[in-house]
Amino acid sequence: MVTSTGSAFHDRDGRTIDFGRTVADYDQHRPGFPESFFDRLLSEGWIVPGQRAMDLGTGTGSVALGLAARGLDVTGLDIAPQLLDAARRSAASQGLTARFVEGRAEATGLGDGSFELVSAGQCWWWFDTDQAIREVRRLLTPGGRLLICSFSYLALPGNVADRTEELILRHNPSWPKAGWRGVHPEQVQALDLGGFGQVESFSYVTDVGFDAAGWRGRMRTCNGVGSAMGPDEIDRFDRDLAELLAAEFPGEFAVAHRVFAASGIRI
């Protein structure tokens, strides 16, 4: 079971996670879903301008604002008020209209049948799947769509992500999420077992450019670092990462990322 208090929560293994602590790095350094992802959603017919959309675990609003930019009527929800404030600032700076509210994905407190689309970007694994599925079904209109998606760097042999994960594991040996490939069959299974039809998925790989400062900021938002380590531990990790980058990856570099999306229709 996943339990939460304020912006912090305990995952299924009892670890304390608090993304509110990393809001500045999230806002500045965490790459959002690429434009090609939202273009793909439009071309697949998974999103339609004018739809009422709820974005669960919205964080700094990457998915919510991408949907709003394509004409959807979007509400973003998160347990961390610091991240919601960052999302509101991003919406204002981009001239986009979206609402952001505090709450849990498993119990939003919003009305039955309020949305034609519910999305969850880069967050589904933090939810209690059974409770979240029930809540999504309650929120969706009949025929409404659940979209679960992720945008994950790929730790390929010898690349900067691979070497960085080796460093994280030296600082945080119990971190369970190293080596992700960015494909999530368990999310497809959640849709199948949760009473959704027309279940589909797609994935593709795209590069994201970084320099040393940007990659260090990105990795401070990693769930094995900024939201799990104490301040002194984060500082030690960051210094070691700076040394690694200077020695092995000077200048700018590209990091492969995988977009993955799974979708189903409420029946």
Backbone hydrogen bonds, N-H to C=O, Kabsch-Sander energy under -0.5 kcal/mol:
donor,donor_aa,acceptor,acceptor_aa,energy
3,T,1,M,-0.5
3,T,10,H,-1.5
5,T,8,A,-3.1
8,A,5,T,-1.8
9,F,17,I,-2.7
10,H,3,T,-3.2
11,D,9,F,-0.5
11,D,15,R,-2.4
14,G,11,D,-2.1
17,I,9,F,-3.4
17,I,15,R,-0.5
18,D,227,S,-1.2
19,F,7,S,-0.6
21,R,18,D,-1.1
22,T,19,F,-1.4
23,V,20,G,-1.0
26,Y,22,T,-2.7
27,D,23,V,-2.8
28,Q,24,A,-1.8
29,H,25,D,-3.3
30,R,25,D,-1.0
30,R,26,Y,-0.9
37,F,34,P,-1.3
38,F,34,P,-1.0
39,D,35,E,-2.3
40,R,36,S,-1.9
41,L,37,F,-2.1
42,L,38,F,-2.0
43,S,39,D,-2.4
44,E,40,R,-2.4
45,G,41,L,-0.7
45,G,42,L,-0.9
46,W,41,L,-2.0
47,I,41,L,-1.1
50,G,71,G,-2.3
51,Q,48,V,-2.1
53,A,51,Q,-0.6
53,A,73,D,-2.9
54,M,117,L,-2.3
55,D,75,T,-3.0
56,L,54,M,-0.7
56,L,119,S,-3.1
58,T,55,D,-0.6
58,T,77,L,-2.6
61,G,58,T,-2.4
62,S,58,T,-0.6
65,L,61,G,-2.9
66,G,62,S,-1.5
67,L,63,V,-2.4
68,A,64,A,-2.4
69,A,65,L,-2.3
70,R,66,G,-0.5
70,R,67,L,-1.0
71,G,68,A,-1.8
72,L,67,L,-1.9
73,D,51,Q,-3.1
74,V,72,L,-0.9
75,T,53,A,-2.5
76,G,99,R,-3.4
77,L,55,D,-2.7
78,D,101,V,-1.5
84,L,80,A,-1.8
85,D,81,P,-2.2
86,A,82,Q,-1.6
87,A,83,L,-2.3
88,R,84,L,-2.4
89,R,85,D,-2.1
90,S,86,A,-2.3
91,A,87,A,-2.5
92,A,88,R,-2.4
93,S,89,R,-2.5
94,Q,90,S,-1.8
95,G,91,A,-0.6
95,G,92,A,-0.9
96,L,91,A,-2.7
98,A,96,L,-0.6
99,R,74,V,-2.3
101,V,76,G,-3.0
103,G,78,D,-1.9
104,R,107,A,-0.8
107,A,104,R,-0.9
113,G,138,R,-2.8
114,S,111,G,-1.0
114,S,139,L,-0.7
115,F,139,L,-2.1
116,E,52,R,-1.9
117,L,52,R,-1.9
118,V,145,R,-2.6
119,S,54,M,-3.0
120,A,147,L,-1.9
121,G,56,L,-0.7
122,Q,120,A,-0.6
122,Q,149,C,-3.3
126,W,123,C,-2.3
127,F,124,W,-1.7
129,T,127,F,-0.9
132,A,128,D,-3.0
133,I,129,T,-2.7
134,R,130,D,-2.0
135,E,131,Q,-2.3
136,V,132,A,-2.7
137,R,133,I,-2.5
138,R,134,R,-1.8
139,L,135,E,-2.2
140,L,136,V,-2.2
141,T,115,F,-2.3
143,G,266,R,-1.7
144,G,141,T,-2.7
145,R,116,E,-2.5
146,L,264,G,-2.5
147,L,118,V,-2.8
148,I,262,A,-2.9
149,C,120,A,-2.6
150,S,260,F,-2.5
152,S,258,R,-2.1
154,L,256,A,-2.6
155,A,153,Y,-0.6
155,A,180,W,-0.6
156,L,154,L,-1.3
159,N,156,L,-2.6
163,R,159,N,-2.5
164,T,160,V,-2.1
165,E,161,A,-2.4
166,E,162,D,-1.8
167,L,163,R,-1.5
168,I,164,T,-2.5
169,L,165,E,-2.4
170,R,166,E,-1.1
171,H,167,L,-1.6
172,N,168,I,-3.2
175,W,172,N,-2.1
180,W,177,K,-0.9
187,Q,184,H,-1.3
188,V,184,H,-1.1
189,Q,185,P,-2.4
190,A,186,E,-1.9
191,L,187,Q,-1.7
192,D,188,V,-2.5
193,L,189,Q,-3.1
194,G,190,A,-1.3
195,G,192,D,-0.9
196,F,191,L,-1.9
197,G,265,I,-3.0
200,E,263,S,-2.4
202,F,261,A,-2.2
204,Y,259,V,-1.8
206,T,257,H,-2.8
208,V,255,V,-2.0
210,F,253,F,-2.8
215,W,211,D,-2.7
216,R,212,A,-2.5
217,G,213,A,-2.2
218,R,214,G,-2.5
219,M,215,W,-2.6
220,R,216,R,-1.5
221,T,217,G,-0.8
221,T,218,R,-0.9
222,C,219,M,-0.9
225,V,222,C,-2.2
226,G,220,R,-0.5
227,S,222,C,-1.0
228,A,225,V,-1.3
229,M,225,V,-3.3
234,I,230,G,-2.5
235,D,231,P,-2.2
236,R,232,D,-2.2
237,F,233,E,-2.5
238,D,234,I,-2.8
239,R,235,D,-2.2
240,D,236,R,-2.2
241,L,237,F,-2.6
242,A,238,D,-2.3
243,E,239,R,-1.9
244,L,240,D,-2.2
245,L,241,L,-2.7
246,A,242,A,-2.2
247,A,243,E,-1.9
248,E,244,L,-2.7
249,F,244,L,-0.5
249,F,245,L,-2.1
253,F,210,F,-2.6
255,V,208,V,-2.6
257,H,206,T,-2.8
258,R,152,S,-3.0
259,V,204,Y,-2.9
259,V,257,H,-0.5
260,F,150,S,-2.3
261,A,202,F,-2.5
262,A,148,I,-2.8
263,S,200,E,-2.7
264,G,146,L,-1.8
265,I,197,G,-3.3
266,R,144,G,-3.3
267,I,195,G,-1.3
